[in-house]
Amino acid sequence: MRKIIISAVAMAALCFSVDAMAQNTVQKINTLTTQCDKTKKECKKAAKSCKSTVDAVTSATAQTKSCCKQTKKAAKAELKESKKAVKTELKRAKKLTKAELKAAKAELKSTKMAANANLKTAEKLTKQTVNSAKKSY
């Protein structure tokens, strides 16, 4: 009987010990569950923040691509317009050069004619002067 009582007391002590360990384990599980819940909430917040950042970056990338496309298109158009303006200017310059050359030739011809006329006049005057001088002597 004593052995049964001792065994019962030992069993009771063991039960208290197991019960305390179980309660301790339950407490630890509850603490870990609370921490896990907090971590989940923080994770959800971070995921939302991350998603909004990704959305913002995606939007900015799309806007940048669009802007680059427009800039490239405008640059091409400007280059085309510039080339056209240069061609037009070259044509105009060629025409001007031809006109200037024609005018210079005409001026040269006119100057040559005037010089020839002056030369003839000078020769005439020289002859007259020479003839006058001969007659004087």
Rosetta blueprint (number, residue, H / E / L):
1 M L
2 R H
3 K H
4 I H
5 I H
6 I H
7 S H
8 A H
9 V H
10 A H
11 M H
12 A H
13 A H
14 L H
15 C H
16 F H
17 S H
18 V H
19 D H
20 A H
21 M H
22 A H
23 Q H
24 N H
25 T H
26 V H
27 Q H
28 K H
29 I H
30 N H
31 T H
32 L H
33 T H
34 T H
35 Q H
36 C H
37 D H
38 K H
39 T H
40 K H
41 K H
42 E H
43 C H
44 K H
45 K H
46 A H
47 A H
48 K H
49 S H
50 C H
51 K H
52 S H
53 T H
54 V H
55 D H
56 A H
57 V H
58 T H
59 S H
60 A H
61 T H
62 A H
63 Q H
64 T H
65 K H
66 S H
67 C H
68 C H
69 K H
70 Q H
71 T H
72 K H
73 K H
74 A H
75 A H
76 K H
77 A H
78 E H
79 L H
80 K H
81 E H
82 S H
83 K H
84 K H
85 A H
86 V H
87 K H
88 T H
89 E H
90 L H
91 K H
92 R H
93 A H
94 K H
95 K H
96 L H
97 T H
98 K H
99 A H
100 E H
101 L H
102 K H
103 A H
104 A H
105 K H
106 A H
107 E H
108 L H
109 K H
110 S H
111 T H
112 K H
113 M H
114 A H
115 A H
116 N H
117 A H
118 N H
119 L H
120 K H
121 T H
122 A H
123 E H
124 K H
125 L H
126 T H
127 K H
128 Q H
129 T H
130 V H
131 N H
132 S H
133 A H
134 K H
135 K H
136 S H
137 Y L
